[in-house]
Amino acid sequence: MSKYFIQKNPFVVPTTDGKLIEEHHGKAATANNDISIAHMVAPPHWSEPFQTPEFDEYTYIISGKKQFIIEEETVILEAGQSIKIEKNTRVQYSNPFDDPCEYIAICQPAFDFTKVHREAE
């Protein structure tokens, strides 16, 4: 029995907003409920509705910029920066800029659409 697993075929989450989501580890990719790790690319001028997830979310920016509205505060991260947003925090993720934003997202416990609590747009 191997003590490691190399993910070569991440689960590509179907989207309708142009965002690329490749889950390498997590509920969909590896049936791991404890943590999810995803590679993402948010296209220019992309945004999601506000949400209040039941999991901590860490984001590391590889390239571009990403905007976070956390409760009432607007935070902009650039390449090389990271953030942790505590579970049960109201947040909106967006890329209002002219270039794509490539980043890694880690959720603990794993991302679960039934626990993200997105608001109606």
C-alpha positions, 0 to 999 in steps of 0.5 A: 500500500502506497503512502502517497498519491500523485494527482494527475487528473484533477476533477474539473468543476463544470462552470457557466461563468468562465472560471476554471476550477480544478479540484486536486484533492477534496470531496469531488476529486478524491472523496476527502472530506477533511480538506480540498485543494483547487487550482483556479483561474478567474477571468477578468471581470468575474464575480460570485455572489456573497457567501457565508461558508461553513469552512475556512478558506485559504487563497494563494495568488499565483498571478493577477489580482483578486478582490475580497469583500470580507464583511464590509471591508474590501481587500485586494491580493496580488501575486505572492500574497495569501489570505485565510478567511475564517468559516462563517464569515460573509465574503464575496470573491471577484476579479474586477480587473482586466487580467485573469487571476490564477490562484490556489484555494484550500478549504478546511474542511473540504469545499462542499456546495451545500455548506457554502451558503451563496446568496441569491444574486 
